[in-house]
């Protein structure tokens, strides 16, 4: 017979504040809170234990909190950092069970079915969790039950009294007979939960025995069912303050008045409706680490360490069909400092022969300091790398192999140049669908694009250097001038070929083409310079002669 399902809920009520306190390492002394802007008002979203002891609470306006506690210290909220910290806690919780799900922003859910005996039972596992959190300087509330909803409720509401309501809605103001029935129901559904604590800890571990979930959550307030605040408040105004009182009410009128979500949450907490847990998918980390018995500092020693780290890293990449696109080398020094060196590849690769020269070029940036005792090599960015197989006649196979070798050589060249000047500085031109000279090519990053497969060169040659049109002093006639001035120098025309007439794109209003239709000429001067001149017939702007490029 399979063992019953057991769910452990870990709630970190001060997670955001304690994350900052851990980073500050004791420099923040006294009440502390994390502040975020909600509805154009700065409010408290996370408090330290000291701030909570002062009577402050989450959701309180910052101005009210400072008036009540002038010594309050604050920091702005950082949701990405808090999410990353919760992710690291989920990895830590993997030591207890492989099924760990995150409940943002401050909780974890663990399915510990069949795992508790490895830690001395459920109480031993819960105490181990609390002991680890104490060492991490984190406050935690723990609930353990048969369902995620019940564990969630125990972690947050066990040991708390039902909330008092306003405007004459409390049970104390009802008729004497109604109060008596409510008291008897509460006494008959007392919770059989076990409350365990570590020495010096204030937070209990609330454990509901298997099969007794209903009795365990019956005395908890209705808000423990994960209902919206307004719905829970409306239910409590009827005099129904606890889950046990809600569970005995007729279901049909309850659904009509408060919606089906109330019954859904109740059934999930009691186990009548299944509630699956979606554990976070384990991330594949492509990294290798080497701890050295003695600190090193010479380039040859560092390269020898890289030689040991690179083959297993490439093997792991190849096994998962990935290629490294960006590498990160961590160098941990003996004085507890760290240096990070990054390098990028033009194409993803898991070949040690292509990665090794790239890392060797980066050794000039290494500062060993007092010595390096730990080296970690990580593929921080990877891409899928699919093997290719060439088939066909022998000649076609040789041609494909030659073409692949040429592409590999170009990629290696881009990679080596990128290690020196940066991959972003290396660009290539891709053809564009336009007859306008300056729009016939698009500049793209060479490391992130493939060469254009079919580059259809224009019928007429284009200059090697193309620049915005510059004024040429010449007679205002549409035939090539015998002499002209450009950039304050005089030139004599020796040979001219053309014209090539190019009209502007009428569907676009390009300010550079408001001079209308152009006739382009290739002018070879007696001074030995070949220029690309055009005569503009004049449109919205005055025409005349201009120079736009220089041939090789």
N, C-alpha and C positions, 0 to 999 in steps of 0.2 A: 504494500500500500504506500503510495507516494506521501512524502511528508507535506504538511500544510504549508501554504505560502506564508512567508514572513517578510515584512517590509520594515526597513529602518529609515526614519526621517531625521535628517540633521539640519537644524535651523541655526543659523549664525546671526543672532539679532543685532550684533554690532559690527558686522563684517566690514563695511566701507570705512568706518572710523578706525577699527583696529588694524586695517591694512595700512593706513597712513601712520598710525602709532608705531607699527613694526618698522616702517621705513625710517621714521625720525629717531628711533632708538633712544627713547627716554628724554628727548629735548622738549617734548610737549608735556607739560605737567599741569594737571588740573582738569576741569571740565573741558571736553572737546567735542566738536560736532562737525559733520559734513553738511554743506549747504548747497542747495540747488534752487534754480528759479522755476517756480510753478505758478502759472496764472499771473505773471508779471510781479510776483512776490517772492522774495528770498525766504525759503523755509528750511527747517531742519529735516534731513532725510535719514541720517544715521548718527547715533550718539554713543559716546563712551559710557562705561559704567559709572564714572564720576558725574558726568552730565545728567545721566538718568537719575542718580541719587539726589541731584539738586531739584528734581521735580520737572525737568524738561522732558519733552516727548516728541517723537517724529511727527512732522506735519505742522509744528508750531512755527509761527512767523519769527524770523530772526530778530526783528526789532522788539518783539515781546520777550523773546528769550534773553536778549541782552539787558532789558530792563529788569528782568527777574534775576539774572545771573551775570553781572558785569564782567566777571573774570572768564567768561566763555571764550575759548579759542576755536577758530573755524578754519576750514579749508574747502575749496570748491569741489564739487563732485566730479569724478572722472570715470564715467561709465565704461569706456574701453578697458581701462586698467582694472576696474573692479570685475569685469567679465573675465579678463585673463587670470585674475587671482582665483576666481571661482573655478576656472578650468584647471588650474594647478591643484586646487583642493580635490577636484574630481579624480585627478590622477593619483593623488595620495590615497583617496578612498578605495582605489583599486586593489590595495593590499588586503582588504577584507572580502571583497567580492568582485567578480568581473562585470556585474550588472550595476552600473552607476549612472544615474541620470541627473542632469542639472535642472534646478528650478530657480530661474533667475528671479530676483537678483541675489538671493542670499541663502539658498537651501540646496541640499542634495537628497536624493532618494536612492536607497540601496536595497536591492533584492538579495537578502542573505539566506534564502532557502537552501538548506543543506550545507551552510558554511559555518554556522555558529559553533559546532563541536570542535573546530580547529582552534578556537580561542577560549575554550573552557566553558562553552555554553553562551546563551544570549546575554546574560548579565556580564560575563567576562568580556565578550566582544564589545558591549556598550561601554564598559569601564575602560577598555583599551582605546576606544575612540576618544573618550573624554580625557584620558591621560595624554594622548598625542596632541589634542587641541590645547591642553594646558601648557605643554612644552612649546607649542606654536604661539602662545599668548593670544588665543582665540576663545571667545565665549561661545558655547554651544548648548542647545537644548535638544534632547534626544527623545524620540517617540518610537515605539516598536509595537506593531500590531499585525493583524492578518491582511489588512488592505492599505493601500497608499493613503486613502482619505482618513482612515482612523489614525494611522501613524502621524500624518500631518496635524491632525487635531490634538493628539496627545503632546506633540512637541511644542505646540504653541499655547495651549489652553489648559493643560493638566495642572491641577493645583490652584487654579484661579477661580474666584467666585463669579457667579453670573453677573453681568453688568447691571447697574442700577439705571433705570430709565427716568426720563423727565416727563413733565406735563401730566402727572397723575396716572401713569401707566404701570407703575410698579406693582408687584404682586401684593405688597403690604397694604395697598389701598383697595384690594378686592374684598368681597364678602368673606366672613369668617369660614363658612363651609368650603368655599373654593380654595382658601389658603390651606385648610386642613387636608384636602385631597391632594393638593400639590406637594405638601410636605411628606405625606405618606408615600406618594409616588417616588419622590426623591430618595426616601429611606429604603424603599424596596429595590431601587436600582443603584445601589452604591457601587462604586468602581472597584474591581478587584486588581487594580494596577499595582505593580511593585515600584517603589520609589527608592532607588539606590543612589548613594552619593559617595564621592571620594573624600578623603580627609582634606579639609580646607576648602572644599567646593560647595557652592551654594545651590547649583542647579541640579535638580533630581533627574534620574533616568527613568522615564515612565514606560513600563513594559506591560502590555496587556497579554495575559497568557493565551495560548492557542485556543481558538473556539469561543472566547469570551469577549469578542470585540463589542458586541451590543452593550453588555453591562459596563464595559470600560469607558465608552464614550457617552453613555446616557446622561451623567451629571454635567457634561460640558455644555457651554453656552451654544446657542444656535449658530453663532458666527463661526464656530469651529467646523461647520460643513462647507467652508469655502464659498459662502454665498456673498453676493454684493452687499455692501453696507446698508443700503436703503432697504433691501429685501429683508435682511436680518432684523433691522430696526422695526419694520412693519409687523413682522411675526412676533417680536417681543412685546409690542404694544397690545397684542391680544392677550398677554399674560403667559405666553408660551416662551419660556426663557431657556429651557434645556432641550438637548437632543432627545432625551427619553420622553419628554412630554410631546415633542413633535412627532415621534415615531408612532404613537398610539392614536393620532388624529386620523379621521377618514381621509383617504388619499384623493378622492375625486374633488371634494370641495377645496382641498389644499392646492391642487393643481389649477383649478379654475381661478382661484384668488391670487396666487403668487407665481404661477407658471410651472412648467414641467421641470425646469432646472432644479427646483427645490427637491422634488422627488428623485431626480437623477443623482444629485449629490448625496442624498440620504442613502439611496440604494448602493452607491459606490462605497460609501463609508462602511456600510453594514455587510458588504460582500455580495449583495443580491444582483448587482450589475458589474460586469468585469471592467477593470481599469488597467490597461497595460502600461508598462513602464518602457520608455524608449531610451535605452542607455546610449550615452555618447559614444560615437564610433572612435575606436582607437586610431590615432594618427600614426602613420608610418614615418619614422624619423630616420633619415639617411645620414648617419654620423658615425664616426669612429673616434675612440679616445685612447690615448697612451699616457700612462703615468710613469715618470722616469725616476729611477732610484737616486740619481744625483742631478742637480740643475745643470743645464747645458746652455751654451751661448754662441758657439761657432756655427757658421752657415752650413758647414759640412755635417755637423751633428743634427741640426734642425732638418736638413734635407734627408738625412738617413731616417729620422723619425717619420717624415712624410712618406718615405718609401714604404714603411711598414703600415701606415694608415691607409694609403691609397688603394692597394689591391682589394682588401675586404670591402671598402666603400663601393668600388666599381662593381664588385661581384653582387653586392646587395642591390645596386641600381639595375644591373642587368637582369637579376632574378625577377624584379617587379616591372620590367619593361620600361624603365625610366632612364632619362639621361640628365646629367647635371647641367643646368643653365647658369647657375651662380654658385660659387663656392665661398665658404666662410671659414677662415682659419683662426682658431682661438688659441692664444698663447698665454698661459697662466704662469706668472712669475713667482719667484720665491718670496717676494715681499707682499704677496696677496693682491697684487695688481694684475690687470689683464689687458692684453692688446688684441684687437680684432683687425684682421686683414681680409678684404673681399676681392674677388676676381670673377669676371664674367666670361662666358664662352659665346662665340658667335652662333654656334649650333649646339643643341644638347648632345652630350656624349657621355658614355661610360667606359671609354677607352683610356687606360692609365697612360698610354703613350702620348695622348693629346693633352691630358690634364697636367702631367708632370712638368713639362717646360713652362707652362703658365704659372705654376706655383714657384718654380725656380726664379722666374723674373721678379716675383713679389718679395723675395728674401731681402732685397735691398731696403725694404721698409721696416724690417724687423728690428726692434730695440729690445735686446734680451735683458737689459737692466742688470740685476744681481743674479740672473740665471732663470731659466725656464724649466719647470718641473712637471707640467702637464700640458699636453698638446691635444687639441680636439679639431678634427676636420669634419665639416658639415656641408652637405649639399642643400643650401637654403632654398633654392628654387630649382624645380625639376619639371621636365616635360616628357610626355609619352614618346618613346622611341621605338618604332616598329622596324623589324628587320625587313630588307628588300631582297627579292630573288629575281635575277635576270634570266630570262628564257629566250630561246630562239636560235637562229643559226650562229655559228661560231663568230662570224664577222660582227654580227649585231651584239653578241655578248662581249667581244673585245671592245667595241665602241662604247657600250654602256659602262664597262669597267673603267675605260679611260676617262669618260665623262665624270664618273663618280670620283675618280682620283683627282681630277682637276677641281671639282667642287670642294673636295676635302682640303686640298692645298689652299684654295681661296679662303675657306673658313678658318683654317689654321693661321693664315696671314692676318685676317681680321681680328682673330683672338689675340695674337701677339701684339698687334698695334693697339688694340683696345686696352691691353694691360699697361701700356705706356701712357696713352693719351685719353683713355676712356672710350668705351664702345659708343657712347652717344655722339662723339665727335666724328665718327666714320659714317659717311652717307653714300648713297648711290641714287642714280636717277632712274625713274620708271616712266614709261611713256604715258601721255595723257591724250585724251580725245579732243584735240583742239588744233586749229591751223594758225592760231596766234603764236608767234615765236616764243614769247616768254611763258606760254601755257602748255607747250608741247611736252613738258617733262615735269614730274613731281619729285621733290627731294624726300627720300625716306631713309630710315636707319638701316645701314647695311647688315647689322647683326640680327635684325628682326624681320627681314624680308628676303625673298629669293630673287635671283636675277630674273629680269623680264624674259620670258620664253621666246617671244616673237617681237622684236623691235623693228618696226617698219620705218626705216629712215626716210625723210622727205626726199622728193625728187631733186630738189636743189640743195646744195650743201649749206650747212649752218656753221656760223663762226665758232671757234673754240671758246672764246670769252664773250658772254652776252651780258649787257648792262642796260640800264634805262637810257632812252634816247637822249643824246646830247646835241646841242645846236651846232650846226656847221655853217660857216660864213661862205656863201656862194651865190651866184646869180639865181634869182627866183624863176627858173625855167625847168621844165620836167625832164630835160636831158642831162646826162652826167657832165659836170663842170670840168673844164680843163685844169683849173687850179682852185683851191679852196683852203680855208683855215679851220683847224679843229684843235681845241685845247691850246690855243695861242701859238700854234705852229702852222707853217705854210706847207702845203702838199701839192704835187703836180700829178695829174692823172696820166698814167701810162697805158693802162688797159682797163676796160670796163665790160662786164658781161651782165645781161639781164634784159629787161626788167622782170621781176616776179611780183605780180600784183596781189596784195592781200587786203581784204576788206574787213572792217570791224564786225564784231558779232552784234547784229542789230537788236537782238533780244536782251542784251546786257548793256548797262550804262557804265562803261569802263572809262574813268577819267583820263587814262593814258592814251585812249584811242578816240578822243574827240576831235582829232585833226582829220578824220575821215579816211578815205582809201589811201593806201601807200604803194609806191613802186620801189622795190628793193633792188639795189645794184651791188655787185661785187667789184670793188675798185682796187686795182693794183697800182700803187704809187711808185714814183721813181725813187723814193726814199727807202723802198723795200718792205713797206708795211701794206698788208692787204686788209681793207676795211669793208664793213657792211653798211652802206649808206642807203637811205631811202628818202624819197620825195613825197611829202604829204600835200594832198591837194586842198586841204583846209575844210574843216567841218564846222563844229562849234568853236574851234580855235583856229588861229592863223596857221598856215602851212609853211612849207619851205623844206630845206635840206637838214637832215639829222643823221647822226652816226649811232649805231646800236650794237656793234660788235667788231671783234678783231679776229681774223683767221690766223691759223698757225703759220 
